[in-house]
Amino acid sequence: MTGAIIGDIVGSRFEFYNRKSKDFTLFTPRCFFTDDTVMTLAVAKALNEYEAVTDYEAFKRTLIKSMHEVGNYYPNCGYGGRFYSWIRNRETAPYNSYGNGSAMRVSPVGWYAKSLEETERLAKATADITHNHSEGIKGAVSVAGAVYLARTGSTMDEIRNYVSRFYKIDFTLDEIRPIYGFYETCQDSVPQAFEAFFKSESFEDAVRNAISIGGDSDTIAAITGSVAEAFYGIDAGLRETAESYLDERLLKIYKEFNKKTEVK
Ligand SMILES: [Mg+2]
């Protein structure tokens, strides 16, 4: 989960000013948290309320409530237009989205669940409430599944194999970097985020890869960072720097979730 938050904060200043290079300062005073961090923590807040999820319909209602509550504290954090109206009007029906929001907010599920099967089921539930299009669900399930596998000791090849069930990745970062534009759909940004992880040598390298292709930088880096954290871990210094960007309300959710899932 911290990996998503770091990716979001590092990518925040590049979303509308892409930097197609791996050479940049990770954290500057111009960085800030955006919707990716806020919604990731809204998912964590819903999970904080359960020792174990058995009633998935009840969990969805809890999550909708959490997203409305946390989301409305941050009306200007960068939501897509349709999603913001869902938050603002406290809508409860899904709207068949396949935006990458379902993938950027799902990482807590991979830390919370006790099995891959539970991870996938919970991930689908988090997508269902808004992003119930098959591509929206696929984005959430594949990212949460990869997080679960990475944190439970799977190798890079095993994770790549798992992801290939969802996406055919037939491009390299170097190939797409000159032409890749701003895409907010799961199908046009989740595979790219995975490739940034597959070609990495460390957590930081993965995030730099994600930024370097441009596009929806904060969200792509949040997705890449989700999986990279689970695979490599994150240095305490980097973690503390990211935490310094959060406010008290978000930090409270963050700390409670980490305590619950025993993430240091
Ligand atoms: Mg964002």
Boltz pocket constraint, residues with backbone or C-beta under 6 A from the ligand:
constraints:
  - pocket:
      binder: B
      contacts: [[A, 34], [A, 35], [A, 36], [A, 77], [A, 78], [A, 218], [A, 219]]
      max_distance: 6.0
